[in-house]
Amino acid sequence: MILYFSGSGNSLAIARQLAEKLDERVMSLYDAVHADLQGETRIGLVYPTYWLDAPMAVKQLVAQLVLPKNAYTFIVITCGAQTNNAVWSVRRILKQKGVRLNYCHKIRVPDSSAIAFGRNPNDQAWKFDKYASRIDLIAKEIADKRNRLHFSEFDPFGWILNTKTLSQKAYRLTLPAINSEKCIGCGVCTKVCPQANISLIDKKAVMSDRCTLCLACLHFCQQQAVEIAGKPTIAERQYHHPNVKLRDLLRRE
Ligand SMILES: Cc1cc2nc3c(=O)[nH]c(=O)nc-3n(C[C@H](O)[C@H](O)[C@H](O)COP(=O)(O)O)c2cc1C
């Protein structure tokens, strides 16, 4: 079973590709916390790097999972460049549960946060050409039950950045907010937010405080009404993995 978390679809696309090659099933981490996984002989986790670490939601969800102790367990991280502590911190949570991580690797994909820094994630589509062979390699190593942790080392800088005081400042640089003048109340953001953090009040989207920074709301808003730090969102810079559609990411109630 491959469990995923995904905002702009990169991790979902890779979870699906791995599942196809390994003849496995995929399940959202949100569903997995309610699922019986005890019969699984192989458990995979596929999720992104956010701010040099695993997304907050991933850490919270993995902590809630009831996992089989003897399954072959692997992590595949998606990232724009580097994974830093994205494996280290989840491996620590697994360890606390008595689950040993057998394998991990990373795949570089377009950086969905580039939009927050005035760049276009779609300009990084060249990364797709490179990752096909990496997926083949990862699938083979997992099928062979290799015990190998690529890119799992602890990064002190990533840890410092994610301490409470600093993270609050850093996270603000990628924290989405609704521009209510542009919002038409279509409700797409309320359904695509994996954290159920957005609701409609008087036909306007309103955010609560459970944002995990995945930016699904920003990338999928057809009105470009989700912005970061008050800067207008440019439609050409909105991004999602080309093989993942909005309907694939809609939250199941
Ligand atoms: C808020 C945020 C922070 C990010 N931080 C990093 C980072 O620290 N290092 C990195 O290589 N990529 C970073 N990225 C890029 C993502 O890891 C990458 O685009 C990932 O594939 C997104 O996966 P998803 O579409 O499944 O959510 C960040 C993306 C977001 C949205």
PDBQT file of the ligand as one rigid body, heavy atoms in Angstrom, charges set to zero:
ROOT
HETATM    1  C1  LIG A 301       5.414  25.696   1.086  1.00  0.00    +0.000 C 
HETATM    2  C2  LIG A 301       6.378  24.923   0.243  1.00  0.00    +0.000 A 
HETATM    3  C3  LIG A 301       7.682  24.783   0.662  1.00  0.00    +0.000 A 
HETATM    4  C4  LIG A 301       8.601  24.056  -0.112  1.00  0.00    +0.000 A 
HETATM    5  N1  LIG A 301       9.856  23.868   0.378  1.00  0.00    +0.000 NA
HETATM    6  C5  LIG A 301      10.738  23.140  -0.333  1.00  0.00    +0.000 A 
HETATM    7  C6  LIG A 301      12.049  22.906   0.187  1.00  0.00    +0.000 A 
HETATM    8  O1  LIG A 301      12.375  23.311   1.284  1.00  0.00    +0.000 OA
HETATM    9  N2  LIG A 301      12.922  22.209  -0.594  1.00  0.00    +0.000 N 
HETATM   10  C7  LIG A 301      12.575  21.736  -1.826  1.00  0.00    +0.000 A 
HETATM   11  O2  LIG A 301      13.408  21.124  -2.476  1.00  0.00    +0.000 OA
HETATM   12  N3  LIG A 301      11.331  21.914  -2.329  1.00  0.00    +0.000 NA
HETATM   13  C8  LIG A 301      10.400  22.592  -1.610  1.00  0.00    +0.000 A 
HETATM   14  N4  LIG A 301       9.134  22.773  -2.084  1.00  0.00    +0.000 N 
HETATM   15  C9  LIG A 301       8.774  22.169  -3.376  1.00  0.00    +0.000 C 
HETATM   16  C10 LIG A 301       7.974  20.887  -3.165  1.00  0.00    +0.000 C 
HETATM   17  O3  LIG A 301       8.659  19.985  -2.335  1.00  0.00    +0.000 OA
HETATM   18  C11 LIG A 301       7.674  20.189  -4.492  1.00  0.00    +0.000 C 
HETATM   19  O4  LIG A 301       7.135  21.064  -5.415  1.00  0.00    +0.000 OA
HETATM   20  C12 LIG A 301       6.752  19.019  -4.231  1.00  0.00    +0.000 C 
HETATM   21  O5  LIG A 301       6.859  18.113  -5.278  1.00  0.00    +0.000 OA
HETATM   22  C13 LIG A 301       5.283  19.413  -4.064  1.00  0.00    +0.000 C 
HETATM   23  O6  LIG A 301       4.561  18.219  -3.956  1.00  0.00    +0.000 OA
HETATM   24  P1  LIG A 301       2.995  18.144  -4.004  1.00  0.00    +0.000 P 
HETATM   25  O7  LIG A 301       2.572  18.677  -5.333  1.00  0.00    +0.000 OA
HETATM   26  O8  LIG A 301       2.721  16.678  -3.907  1.00  0.00    +0.000 OA
HETATM   27  O9  LIG A 301       2.487  18.931  -2.844  1.00  0.00    +0.000 OA
HETATM   28  C14 LIG A 301       8.197  23.485  -1.346  1.00  0.00    +0.000 A 
HETATM   29  C15 LIG A 301       6.879  23.639  -1.763  1.00  0.00    +0.000 A 
HETATM   30  C16 LIG A 301       5.969  24.339  -0.981  1.00  0.00    +0.000 A 
HETATM   31  C17 LIG A 301       4.535  24.464  -1.451  1.00  0.00    +0.000 C 
ENDROOT
TORSDOF 0
